[in-house]
Amino acid sequence: MMEIEYLYYLLFVVDDMNEKLILCDGPLDVNKINATWFDEFKNSNYGAIITFNGVVRDENGIDGLSFDIYEPILNNWFNAWQEKAKEKNAIVLMAHSKGDVLNHESSYIAAVCSPKRRVALEMIDEFVEDFKAAAPIWKYDIIDGKRVYAEDRSTAIKGAGILN
């Protein structure tokens, strides 16, 4: 039943052309999301569809990561990126996990679709780096089943007063 609900949610979000941002509870299904995006945009005359798949690393004794997301700021940040991409005749796509994601599972997928590969290659790098620096997503280590705020790997959001 959970997989059916997930598939319905994923297909509902991706089928709505205004929604290029997917937020999911738990780990991302990389194969389904990438295939859905590819199938959705392969006939749109984009010569490049470049994806980045982020995977939780097994390091520092953690069992995984947990994420909190402030969606209003994330939506504004993502919409600004859509406008930037539109100027170059491209689009950006993103999926991110909410809640717990164990080691070796995916918590983040980003993609850029563009008629030109150079635009897509440059934009995916800029998008992922800006995401790490500016997106309102708070990361926690999961250690022995408990969430521990990962302050040493968190970045202040410019102008928000958060983490300052």
MOKAJO-V374967 format. One record per residue. N is the residue number from 1. RES is the residue in three letters. BURIAL is + if it has 9 or more other C-alpha atoms within 8 Angstrom, else -. Layout:
n | res | burial
N | RES | BURIAL
N | RES | BURIAL
//
This chain:
n | res | burial
1 | MET | -
2 | MET | -
3 | GLU | -
4 | ILE | -
5 | GLU | -
6 | TYR | -
7 | LEU | -
8 | TYR | -
9 | TYR | -
10 | LEU | +
11 | LEU | +
12 | PHE | -
13 | VAL | +
14 | VAL | +
15 | ASP | -
16 | ASP | -
17 | MET | -
18 | ASN | -
19 | GLU | +
20 | LYS | +
21 | LEU | -
22 | ILE | +
23 | LEU | -
24 | CYS | +
25 | ASP | -
26 | GLY | +
27 | PRO | +
28 | LEU | +
29 | ASP | -
30 | VAL | +
31 | ASN | -
32 | LYS | -
33 | ILE | +
34 | ASN | +
35 | ALA | -
36 | THR | +
37 | TRP | +
38 | PHE | +
39 | ASP | -
40 | GLU | -
41 | PHE | +
42 | LYS | +
43 | ASN | -
44 | SER | -
45 | ASN | -
46 | TYR | +
47 | GLY | +
48 | ALA | +
49 | ILE | +
50 | ILE | +
51 | THR | +
52 | PHE | -
53 | ASN | +
54 | GLY | -
55 | VAL | +
56 | VAL | +
57 | ARG | -
58 | ASP | +
59 | GLU | -
60 | ASN | -
61 | GLY | -
62 | ILE | +
63 | ASP | +
64 | GLY | +
65 | LEU | +
66 | SER | +
67 | PHE | +
68 | ASP | +
69 | ILE | +
70 | TYR | -
71 | GLU | -
72 | PRO | -
73 | ILE | +
74 | LEU | +
75 | ASN | -
76 | ASN | -
77 | TRP | +
78 | PHE | +
79 | ASN | -
80 | ALA | -
81 | TRP | +
82 | GLN | +
83 | GLU | -
84 | LYS | -
85 | ALA | +
86 | LYS | +
87 | GLU | -
88 | LYS | -
89 | ASN | -
90 | ALA | +
91 | ILE | +
92 | VAL | +
93 | LEU | +
94 | MET | +
95 | ALA | +
96 | HIS | +
97 | SER | +
98 | LYS | +
99 | GLY | +
100 | ASP | +
101 | VAL | +
102 | LEU | +
103 | ASN | +
104 | HIS | -
105 | GLU | +
106 | SER | +
107 | SER | +
108 | TYR | +
109 | ILE | +
110 | ALA | +
111 | ALA | +
112 | VAL | +
113 | CYS | +
114 | SER | +
115 | PRO | +
116 | LYS | +
117 | ARG | +
118 | ARG | -
119 | VAL | +
120 | ALA | +
121 | LEU | +
122 | GLU | -
123 | MET | +
124 | ILE | +
125 | ASP | -
126 | GLU | -
127 | PHE | +
128 | VAL | +
129 | GLU | -
130 | ASP | +
131 | PHE | -
132 | LYS | -
133 | ALA | +
134 | ALA | +
135 | ALA | +
136 | PRO | +
137 | ILE | -
138 | TRP | -
139 | LYS | +
140 | TYR | +
141 | ASP | +
142 | ILE | +
143 | ILE | +
144 | ASP | -
145 | GLY | -
146 | LYS | -
147 | ARG | +
148 | VAL | -
149 | TYR | -
150 | ALA | +
151 | GLU | -
152 | ASP | -
153 | ARG | -
154 | SER | -
155 | THR | -
156 | ALA | +
157 | ILE | +
158 | LYS | -
159 | GLY | -
160 | ALA | -
161 | GLY | -
162 | ILE | -
163 | LEU | -
164 | ASN | -
//
